Amino acid sequence: MRNDVPRLQGERIVLEPMVLADSHAIQRLFPHWEIVRYLSHGLEWPYPADGARRLLQEVTFPSVAQGIEWAWSIRLNGKRRPLIGAISVADRPDDNRGFWLGLDWHGQGLMTEACTLATDYWFDVLGFPVMRVPKAMANMPSRRLSEREGMRLVQVGPRNFVSGRMPAGIWETTAAEWRSRKLLPPPPFQAQPLG
């Protein structure tokens, strides 16, 4: 497995490899109930004052170094490129992609674009045959995103979230299904090395 994380360029956003300096923006944007309530119960809540830094140093960066996770900040295109969220893909059973987006950027299709970039990378560069993503059944925006991507619900059962135990599902797509659903030919892959 590769453990280098490239920059991924989209139309309105860019996915930049996660760095420790991102913890300041994450700490400001992330700890809102509307964002965290459907995340894994392993997330410390209330979110501590150094939660973003600790998460990056203790969880994200070690997983990236092991070659089992590829993590990006989501940034708007432009000169300033402000951080607006995060997305990662990971080689973990039934949990291959996770993301969050700052509240001010919900409902604009930006997460759909981020998911497309990350999922293309998962299948086309890393070469995984299947992507599976867990989510709370009550998390309708995330479910709609998976439905638009053509994912199918393959498993349902209770799961623990920050907001408590509730029905959850595992959504799945294969590399062949993902590629066959693309209505337009994909643009050339634009991973750019850092430096």
Order of alpha helices (4+ residues) and beta strands (2+ residues): beta-beta-alpha-alpha-alpha-alpha-beta-beta-beta-alpha-beta-alpha-beta-beta-alpha-beta
